[in-house]
Amino acid sequence: MEGVVRRRTMRVICSRCTRPEIACVCHGLPEVPLSTNVSILVIQTAAEAKCKIGTAWLLPHVLTNCTIHPARGHSIALATLTNCVLLFPGVNSVPITTYEKKQDVKTVVIIDGTWQSALRMLTSSSLLGTLPQVYIPPSPTPTTPLFRIRRPPTDVPGAVSTAEACAFALETLDSAHGEECGRALRHAVHTFSEVQLNFIRSHRNITTQVPHRTERRGYVAGLYEAPTGGKEEEHKQMDTRTPAR
């Protein structure tokens, strides 16, 4: 149709959480970011920086002592750090709960990306490889991650989202502020997850036009289907799904 100009409606963006106003998560964030005695340094891969359903972006909205640094040039960010640990379940990693120098830790370094990209970065970085490595020990009872949009890999015990991992690290290492910050981070993750899922479910007439890529790693069958039997039915559906990776 010559001469017809289709104008795309611009979405209103929240000035605080920078999410579309219809999917704002400010009600799940603290009024002001919380202080910590242990700082967080997130090394973020280029692919993860473009991902809209990651959790690392929540950290600066919840914590004051947090920095997100791009993977390229991360050596500059690491060069001046002392008394830091890398939160990564590597071969030489020890449980963060039993790390013998945990009372001396000043900074926790977290690689934000897929497990494959994080491992590649670790093996190719001379500085990251020299940091003491700690990991989150798996819970003795099966638990469902708060962030339900992306499934963690099943071959990594205790795998959770970046923000959930940060919450556990602070609860373990920061005796003064860790408990408060952990609760705030988990609340933010839960809010973001539920807002995103509810938004997608409410727009099924749009999303169903796009075929589901069931072969893709991380695919969760039935994730965007609205539960029909309340919270009990929703939890039942989550428990019976087969992890995709």
RODO-2510 file (C-alpha; in nm, 4 decimals, decimal comma):
residues 245
     n   res          X          Y          Z
     1     m     0,0000     0,0000     0,0000
     2     e     0,1990     0,2896    -0,1313
     3     g     0,1989     0,6059     0,0758
     4     v     0,0885     0,4342     0,3979
     5     v     0,3283     0,4777     0,6886
     6     r     0,2986     0,2377     0,9768
     7     r     0,4021     0,3940     1,3030
     8     r     0,5243     0,1729     1,5809
     9     t     0,3833     0,2640     1,9192
    10     m     0,6688     0,3539     2,1529
    11     r     0,6624     0,1760     2,4859
    12     v     0,6721     0,3824     2,8033
    13     i     0,9865     0,2930     2,9995
    14     c     1,0069     0,3172     3,3774
    15     s     1,2761     0,5677     3,4719
    16     r     1,3828     0,3670     3,7754
    17     c     1,3971    -0,0010     3,6808
    18     t     1,4305     0,0783     3,3054
    19     r     1,1724    -0,1882     3,2255
    20     p     0,8642    -0,1232     3,0091
    21     e     0,6023     0,0357     3,2299
    22     i     0,3654    -0,2546     3,1737
    23     a     0,6317    -0,4904     3,3162
    24     c     0,7714    -0,2604     3,5858
    25     v     0,9305    -0,4371     3,8844
    26     c     0,9869    -0,1376     4,1117
    27     h     0,7431    -0,2779     4,3671
    28     g     0,9882    -0,5635     4,4181
    29     l     1,2913    -0,3396     4,4774
    30     p     1,3980    -0,1695     4,8027
    31     e     1,3264     0,2032     4,8240
    32     v     1,7011     0,2683     4,8208
    33     p     1,9859     0,0260     4,7417
    34     l     2,1254    -0,1520     5,0465
    35     s     2,4801    -0,1232     5,1775
    36     t     2,7118    -0,4228     5,2129
    37     n     3,0521    -0,4872     5,3661
    38     v     3,1345    -0,7270     5,0823
    39     s     3,1372    -0,5847     4,7315
    40     i     3,0114    -0,7636     4,4210
    41     l     3,1914    -0,7516     4,0862
    42     v     2,9975    -0,9031     3,7970
    43     i     3,1977    -0,9865     3,4837
    44     q     2,9321    -0,9966     3,2117
    45     t     2,9726    -1,1617     2,8736
    46     a     2,8676    -0,9673     2,5641
    47     a     2,5859    -1,2106     2,4873
    48     e     2,4467    -1,1902     2,8413
    49     a     2,4543    -0,8104     2,8305
    50     k     2,2056    -0,8261     2,5429
    51     c     1,9820    -1,0806     2,7136
    52     k     1,6584    -0,9285     2,8432
    53     i     1,5766    -1,2077     3,0854
    54     g     1,8932    -1,2186     3,2932
    55     t     1,9046    -1,1188     3,6606
    56     a     2,2370    -0,9351     3,6927
    57     w     2,0706    -0,6024     3,6042
    58     l     1,8769    -0,6249     3,9325
    59     l     2,1922    -0,6120     4,1465
    60     p     2,2693    -0,2363     4,1223
    61     h     1,9043    -0,1638     4,2009
    62     v     1,9304    -0,3636     4,5230
    63     l     2,2935    -0,3152     4,6294
    64     t     2,5115    -0,0051     4,6499
    65     n     2,8427    -0,1890     4,6478
    66     c     2,8022    -0,3650     4,3146
    67     t     2,9661    -0,3172     3,9743
    68     i     2,8828    -0,4806     3,6422
    69     h     3,1869    -0,4866     3,4123
    70     p     3,1953    -0,6104     3,0512
    71     a     3,3978    -0,9239     2,9899
    72     r     3,6246    -0,7440     2,7468
    73     g     3,8829    -0,5625     2,9533
    74     h     3,7887    -0,7382     3,2769
    75     s     4,1568    -0,7644     3,3712
    76     i     4,1539    -0,3922     3,4492
    77     a     3,8718    -0,4391     3,6981
    78     l     4,0483    -0,7320     3,8638
    79     a     4,3975    -0,5854     3,8787
    80     t     4,3425    -0,3750     4,1916
    81     l     4,1292    -0,6203     4,3895
    82     t     4,2488    -0,7880     4,7076
    83     n     4,0905    -1,0537     4,9287
    84     c     3,8471    -1,1635     4,6607
    85     v     3,6984    -1,4955     4,5548
    86     l     3,5465    -1,6217     4,2322
    87     l     3,2021    -1,7747     4,2687
    88     f     3,2288    -2,0626     4,0248
    89     p     3,1867    -2,4420     4,0599
    90     g     3,5224    -2,5341     3,9131
    91     v     3,7382    -2,8406     3,9708
    92     n     3,9366    -2,6664     4,2446
    93     s     3,6381    -2,4913     4,3980
    94     v     3,5405    -2,5372     4,7638
    95     p     3,2014    -2,4801     4,9298
    96     i     3,1596    -2,1137     5,0151
    97     t     3,0186    -2,2133     5,3542
    98     t     3,3428    -2,3847     5,4564
    99     y     3,5941    -2,1534     5,2874
   100     e     3,8603    -2,1053     5,5546
   101     k     3,9228    -1,7370     5,4776
   102     k     3,5621    -1,6290     5,4284
   103     q     3,5852    -1,3720     5,7087
   104     d     3,8567    -1,1898     5,5081
   105     v     3,6710    -1,1742     5,1760
   106     k     3,6105    -0,8188     5,0550
   107     t     3,4890    -0,8847     4,6997
   108     v     3,2973    -1,1648     4,5301
   109     v     3,3558    -1,1975     4,1551
   110     i     3,0732    -1,3541     3,9533
   111     i     3,0804    -1,4395     3,5825
   112     d     2,7420    -1,3582     3,4299
   113     g     2,6778    -1,5722     3,1255
   114     t     2,5915    -1,9256     3,0218
   115     w     2,7903    -2,1988     3,1906
   116     q     2,9730    -2,2726     2,8673
   117     s     3,0754    -1,9085     2,8133
   118     a     3,1735    -1,8678     3,1790
   119     l     3,3985    -2,1730     3,1587
   120     r     3,5605    -2,0461     2,8392
   121     m     3,6292    -1,7103     3,0022
   122     l     3,7776    -1,8742     3,3091
   123     t     4,0131    -2,0952     3,1096
   124     s     4,1279    -1,8079     2,8875
   125     s     4,1835    -1,5500     3,1629
   126     s     4,5104    -1,5580     3,3522
   127     l     4,3761    -1,3375     3,6326
   128     l     4,0470    -1,5189     3,6867
   129     g     4,2349    -1,8467     3,7054
   130     t     4,4434    -1,7243     3,9988
   131     l     4,1458    -1,6343     4,2197
   132     p     4,0319    -1,8732     4,4935
   133     q     3,7159    -2,0448     4,3739
   134     v     3,4075    -2,1133     4,5840
   135     y     3,0715    -2,2613     4,4963
   136     i     2,7229    -2,2799     4,6428
   137     p     2,6688    -2,6264     4,7908
   138     p     2,3495    -2,7938     4,6724
   139     s     2,0588    -2,7932     4,9135
   140     p     2,0010    -3,1260     5,0936
   141     t     1,6340    -3,1033     4,9912
   142     p     1,5218    -3,0385     4,6305
   143     t     1,4266    -2,6753     4,5743
   144     t     1,2853    -2,4847     4,2797
   145     p     1,4886    -2,1767     4,1757
   146     l     1,3065    -1,8479     4,2230
   147     f     1,3937    -1,7393     3,8707
   148     r     1,1720    -1,9704     3,6672
   149     i     1,2124    -1,8160     3,3233
   150     r     1,5473    -1,9837     3,2519
   151     r     1,6255    -2,3357     3,3649
   152     p     1,9685    -2,3900     3,5253
   153     p     2,1782    -2,6756     3,3835
   154     t     2,1031    -3,0061     3,5516
   155     d     2,4682    -3,1163     3,5436
   156     v     2,5763    -2,8343     3,7778
   157     p     2,4617    -2,9032     4,1371
   158     g     2,3176    -2,5985     4,3108
   159     a     2,2996    -2,3918     3,9912
   160     v     2,0877    -2,0795     4,0310
   161     s     2,0556    -1,7398     3,8644
   162     t     2,3261    -1,4756     3,9066
   163     a     2,1218    -1,2686     4,1522
   164     e     2,0277    -1,5735     4,3610
   165     a     2,3937    -1,6770     4,3744
   166     c     2,4843    -1,3268     4,4890
   167     a     2,2203    -1,3475     4,7638
   168     f     2,3650    -1,6734     4,8968
   169     a     2,7202    -1,5358     4,8847
   170     l     2,6298    -1,2248     5,0837
   171     e     2,4350    -1,4251     5,3409
   172     t     2,7434    -1,6406     5,3925
   173     l     3,0168    -1,3764     5,3860
   174     d     2,8584    -1,0550     5,5181
   175     s     2,7509    -1,1101     5,8772
   176     a     2,6313    -0,7513     5,9204
   177     h     2,4162    -0,6986     5,6111
   178     g     2,4040    -1,0322     5,4320
   179     e     2,0700    -1,1536     5,5631
   180     e     1,8869    -0,8316     5,4751
   181     c     2,0483    -0,8104     5,1310
   182     g     1,9757    -1,1769     5,0606
   183     r     1,6059    -1,1295     5,1327
   184     a     1,5917    -0,8177     4,9163
   185     l     1,7651    -0,9889     4,6239
   186     r     1,5408    -1,2940     4,6369
   187     h     1,2323    -1,0757     4,6542
   188     a     1,3517    -0,8809     4,3492
   189     v     1,4213    -1,2022     4,1554
   190     h     1,0822    -1,3490     4,2431
   191     t     0,9052    -1,0266     4,1447
   192     f     1,0872    -1,0026     3,8114
   193     s     1,0149    -1,3660     3,7314
   194     e     0,6441    -1,3431     3,8110
   195     v     0,5945    -1,0101     3,6315
   196     q     0,7631    -1,1453     3,3200
   197     l     0,5647    -1,4688     3,3211
   198     n     0,2328    -1,2929     3,3840
   199     f     0,3048    -1,0483     3,1024
   200     i     0,3797    -1,3284     2,8559
   201     r     0,0759    -1,5295     2,9641
   202     s    -0,1502    -1,2274     2,9195
   203     h    -0,0225    -1,1829     2,5634
   204     r    -0,0529    -1,5458     2,4519
   205     n    -0,2512    -1,4381     2,1465
   206     i     0,0695    -1,2692     2,0296
   207     t     0,3347    -1,5112     2,1515
   208     t     0,1597    -1,8211     2,0185
   209     q     0,2148    -1,6943     1,6649
   210     v     0,5839    -1,7696     1,7178
   211     p     0,6671    -2,1421     1,7120
   212     h     0,8323    -2,2731     2,0273
   213     r     1,1901    -2,3850     1,9767
   214     t     1,1659    -2,7047     2,1777
   215     e     1,5139    -2,8151     2,0754
   216     r     1,6811    -2,5083     2,2260
   217     r     1,8820    -2,5535     2,5453
   218     g     1,6891    -2,4221     2,8423
   219     y     1,3457    -2,4739     2,6890
   220     v     1,0824    -2,5332     2,9564
   221     a     0,7672    -2,7055     2,8351
   222     g     0,4471    -2,5346     2,9413
   223     l     0,6248    -2,2451     3,1119
   224     y     0,4032    -1,9792     2,9593
   225     e     0,0784    -2,1688     3,0105
   226     a    -0,1364    -1,9991     3,2735
   227     p    -0,2016    -2,2338     3,5690
   228     t    -0,5650    -2,3407     3,6006
   229     g    -0,5726    -2,4629     3,9597
   230     g    -0,4157    -2,1805     4,1583
   231     k    -0,0734    -2,1897     4,3244
   232     e    -0,0918    -2,5588     4,4158
   233     e    -0,1535    -2,6581     4,0545
   234     e     0,1213    -2,4234     3,9354
   235     h     0,3772    -2,5787     4,1707
   236     k     0,2610    -2,9239     4,0621
   237     q     0,3255    -2,8335     3,6986
   238     m     0,6740    -2,7057     3,7851
   239     d     0,7617    -3,0236     3,9757
   240     t     0,6630    -3,2557     3,6893
   241     r     0,8471    -3,0771     3,4112
   242     t     1,1563    -3,2388     3,2741
   243     p     1,4592    -3,0040     3,2791
   244     a     1,5801    -2,9281     2,9319
   245     r     1,9492    -2,9229     3,0194
***
